[in-house]
Amino acid sequence: MVSRAEQLCRDALVCDMVWPLDFDPADTVGNDYGKLKRFKDAGVNLLSVTLAGDRHNSAQALAIVAEARRKLAALPDIQIVQRIDDVEAARRADKLAVALQFEGTRCLDRNLDLIEAFRDLGIRHNLLAFNMANSAGGGCADVNDGGLTRFGARVVAEMQRAGVLVDLSHCGPRTSMDALAMAQRPMVFSHSNATTLAPSFRNITDEQIRAVAATGGLVGISGCSGYLGSDHDLAAAVVRHIDHICELVGPKHVGLGLDVVFDGEAVTAWIRSRPDEWPVAADPNWPGFSYVMPEQLPEIVDGLLSKGYVDADIENILGRNWLRVCAAAWE
């Protein structure tokens, strides 16, 4: 018998707005179709895939996007998202809608014209900085966050004009608040959890949560153990973070950015090799990261049901909030 939670996952529009494909050099769209299929089989309708970012220049980013688009286009049950209507169209056709994103603005090579050019190639979602400062602003791993630079302010303005969603995960707190003060459209923290529940350099304060909600945006909850503050029962920890944000700003300002890495050991080794970018790597007792898997969506929904959330609020959290925010940011 199908449980109520499983039925809700089947019936609802489900958006997971962060799959960090670029974290593992062995992962490419070409050899990772099995992982894309896991999201689809788990009920995900829209998946935003990270292709490039602050580890790439513009030429590298372009090559990565071109390869990804070619390989995705060859998959029969995948549809690349260019505009908001593509999400529901893919769902009706029983396809997984795939959006593309960058984690950081170094790949723009300080050329604002590339924002619109990459948008036309499907990059509808862009973080300003990834853990460490770049020419746009500070990162969350910086000892001192100098805030949004003058160039960064131009990037934010151009992203909003061009219809590219401004994402503040991995940014420093001052940089994120500076950007939020410029909001003309909704902005997001696509995969950042609550510092109140789990102190981490990657998490965000209640002030940041309220500020992003005031733009009409949302916080996507990451399923990464390090940001959840728990190494066990990660689905229940996701529910705690969702509940905290709902208490602060209401259920229309939270969604899922599960940030799934299927090989936790590989990403842990990669992070340990980059201690300046990942302060946790300097701790010899750091156990590494583990992740909520796509198949655990019913566990998250069951936890929300047990806390008294009604179906409409759960449907918003699973995906309708993301659809609303993307529609406002993209069009």
N, C-alpha and C positions, 0 to 999 in steps of 0.2 A: 504494500500500500504506500502511495506517495504521501509524504508528510506535508503539513501546511507550509513549512518553510521551503521544501523542495518545489511545491506548486507555485509559490510566490516567485521563486527564482526563475521558473519556466515561463511564467506569465509576464513578468516585469521586463522593462527595458533595462539592461545591465551595462554599465560603462565602467571600465577599468582604465583610467587615464594615464597609467605609467607602466610600461614594460621596458626596463632598461637594457635593450638588446646590445648596446654598445659597451656594456661593462665587461663582457667576456670576449676576448679576441676570437675565440673559437665559434662564437654565435654569429650567424649571419642569417638573413632571411632565407637564403638558399638551402641551408642545411637544417633549418629550425622549423620546417613546416609542422613537424610533429608537436612542437610546443604551441604554435599558433592554433593547431587543432584542439589542443587541451583547453585553451580558453573558450573556443567555440563550443566544444562538447560540454563545458561547465556552465554554459548559458550566457557567456559574455557576448554582447551585441556590438559594442564599440570598444576597441583597444587602441590606445595611443602608444606608439612604439618610438623609443629614443634611438636615433640613428647616429648623431654626432653631437659635438659640443665644444667645450673649452680645451679638449685635447686635439682639436683639428683646426686647420686653417680653411679658408673658403674653398680652395681647390679640392682638398681632401673631402670636405663635406659634400661638395657637389658630386664627386665620384661615388660616394657612399649612397647618396639619395638616388642617383641615376640607377645604380645597380639594384637597390631595394625596389624601386618602382618597376623595373623590368621583371624582377623575380616575383613580386607580388601580383603583377598583372597576369602572370602565367598560371596562377593558382585559381582553380575554377570556383571555389567558394569563399573567395576573398574579394572585397571591394575597397579600393583606396578612396578615402574621404577627401573631397575637394570643398564641399559646402554642406550645410547642416542637413538638407533634405536627403543627402546620400545615406545618412544613418538609418532612417526609417525605410528607405528603399532597399538597403542591404538586408534589413531585418525581414521585410516582406519576401525577399528572394531567398531567405535562409542562408545568407552569407554573413561572414564576419566583417564588419566595417573596421578598417584600419586607418587611423590618423597617424601622421608623422610629426615628430617633434625634435627639437635640439635642446641639449642641456648646457646652456651657456652661449655667450655672444662672441667669443673669440673667433668663431667660424664666420663671422661677418667681415673680418679684417677691416674693421672701422669704416665700412662702406654701407651707408644707410640704404642705398638702392637695392642691396641684396636682400633686405627684409621682404620687399614685395616680390622679388624674383624667386626667392625660396618659397614664399607663400604660394605662388603659382605652381610650384612643384609639389605642393601638399603640406608644407611646414606651416601649420596653423597654430602652433603652440611652442613657445620658446622661453626657457629660463634665462634670467639675466646673467647669473654667475654660478659657477659650480664649486662650492666650498672655499675657494680662494679668490682673491681680488683679480679682476680683469679691468679692461678699459671702461667698462660700464659702471662697476661698483664693487662693493666688498662681498666676501663670502662668509659663510657661517663658521668656517674653521679659522678665520683670521683672528689674531690676537686683538687687533683694533680694526673695526669696521669704519672706514672713512665716509661711508654713505654713497649715494648715487652721485656719479661724476657729472660734469656738464655734458659730456658725450653720452653718458647713460641716460640723462634726461631726454636727449634727442632720440635715443633708441626707444625709450618708452613712448614718447609722443608718436613716433613713426609706426611702431607696432600697433598702437591703437588706431591710427589713421588707416593702416593697411588691413586691419582685421586679423591680427595675429594675437592670440591670447597671451597676456603677460603673466608669467609664472614666476613666483618668488621663492619656491623651495630651493634650498641650498644657498640662498643669499644671506648676507649678514642682516641682523635686525634693523640697524639704522638704514641700510640700503633698501630693505623691504618697506619700511615706513615712509621713506622719501618717495618711492615709486607709488605707493598707495595714495599719497597726498596728491598725485597727478592724475588719479583715475578719472577717465571719462567713460569707460566701459568696465564691466566686471573684471576683476583680477582674481588670481587663485594662488594658493599653495597646493600644488598638485599631489604632493606626497610628503606631508609634514605632520607630525603628531603633537600632542599637547605637552609642553614642558611641565605643566602643573602635575601631570600624572607620571611623566618619565623624563627627568632631567637629562638632556642630551644636547650636544652642540648643534644637532640637526633639527631639533624640535622648536616650536614657536610658542610665544607667550600668549596669555589671554588677551593682552592689548593688541597683538598682531591679529589674533582671531577676530576680535571685534572690528578691527580696522578693515580686514578683507571682506567681512560680511557687509560692512557699510557701503562697499562698492557694488553690492549685489552678487559678489563672488562666493567662493566656498573654499573649504579645506578638504583635500583628498587624504584619506587615512591610509598610511603605509602599513603593510603587513610584515615589516621587517622587525625582528626581535629587538634589535638595538634601539629602535625608536618607540617600540611599544612598552619597553621597560620590563619585559618578561621573556624567558627562554622556554616557557611551556604554555600550553593552551592559548596559542596565539590568537585564535579566532575570538575567544572570550576577551582578550586584551584589546582587539580591534573594537569590540562592542563598547568597552569602557571608554575608549577615546571618542567614539561617535557620540556616546551619551554625554560626555563632558562638553563637547562642542554644541550639542543640541541644547543643553542647559544654559550655555552662554548666549547663543545667538539664534537658536531654533533649528528645526530639522531641514530647512530649505538651504542651509549653508554648509552642508557636509556631504561628502561622497566618498568614492573609493579610488585610491591611487595605489594599488597593492604593491607595486614595485617588486614584482616577483623575480627572484633569481633562482633558477632551478638547481644550480650547483652551488650550494652555500660554501662548500670547502674551497672552490676555485675563487669565488669572489673574496673570501676571507684572506686567502693568500695574496691576491692582487692588492687588497687594501693594506695588508701588512708591509707591502713594498713601497707604500706611499704615505709615510707617517706625517709629513707636513700637510698633506691634503686631508688626512683622516686621523685626527688626534687619538682616537681609540686605539690605533695601531701601536702607540707608544706604551700601552699598558700590557705587560707580559701576561697578565691574568685575563685579558680580554678573550672571551670564549669564541668569538666570531659571530657571524650573523646566520640566522635561520629565518624562514619565510612562511607565511600563510600561502597555501596553494590555491589555484582557481577552484578546485573541487570542493574547497571548504566554504564556499559561499553559503550553502544552506545552514552551516553551523553559525555563521554570522547572523543570518536572518532569524534563526531559532533563538539566538541570544537577545535580539531586539524584541522579538515577540514575548519572550519571558519578562522583559522589562516593561511591557505594556504598550509598545509602539503599535499604532494602527497600520493597516495595510497601505494606506495612501502615503503615510510618512516613510514607510519602508521602501515603497516604490520610488519615492523622490530620492532617498539616500542611495539606492541601488543604481539609479541612472538618470531619472528625470531632472534632477538638479543640474547635472553636467550638461544635459541637452539644452536646458534653459540658458545656462551661462555661455556655452559655446555659441548658441544662436545670437546672443547679444554681443559677444566679442568678435565673432567672425563676419557678421553681415554688415 
